[in-house]
Amino acid sequence: MDRYLTDGGAACYAGKYRRGWTRRGTHWRETGILRRMLAGLDPAASVLNLPCGAGRFAELLAAPSRPRVVFADSSQAMLDAAREALAKSGARSVELRLVDVTRTKPAERLDVVVCVRLLHHLDEQAFASAVDFLAASATAAIVCTFASTATWKGFWRSRRKRAVREVTRSPAAMEAAFSARGWRVAEVRRVSALFSSQVWLLLTPTGLSGVIK
């Protein structure tokens, strides 16, 4: 995670999904998943994108229909990269904030919280703090990703003896973590059954019969 705090690390991450057909394909697939999940929500819902990274989904999340959009990250370098991505995309005005979900409490609640490619970096203590933050930040929906043991890649990574860069978790563990905080899994989407461990979840508050527009 420390590499993302530097200007060089942020710049490298900003170009990551343009390098090679595999990563471009992953970006295309993930953009489609996010677009589908957002389509079931109110197009005027406020959005918190955390961590925003280098602004990979800037154009999609900062749509003109949204009255309020916040991009947040624990890295100032990433926020600077996201600011550039927002300017290039022609997206609406977006609030930028320096926030560490593992060390702070949310200052407010927005309708939708999007958390992409963070949870697989966190050990159990930091993971619990991050899930607390997400659950307390959203009112209508949470969109998040995790590295799943139910994928082929995640299954083998969870059994490797040497250290790897991601923490894998089972779908049951993810469901239990959010259920304990009043959220239920409404939709599940894999990036790839074979080549990616990443799985996307759409969560809604417990008690709602579906995703409300």
PyMOL commands that set and color helices and strands:
alter all, ss='L'
color gray80, all
select helices_A, chain A and resi 2-5+7-14+16-18+21-39+58-61+76-89+119-121+124-137+152-157+171-179
alter helices_A, ss='H'
color red, helices_A
select strands_A, chain A and resi 47-49+69-73+95-98+110-115+138-148+168-169+183-190+198-205
alter strands_A, ss='S'
color yellow, strands_A
deselect
rebuild
show_as cartoon
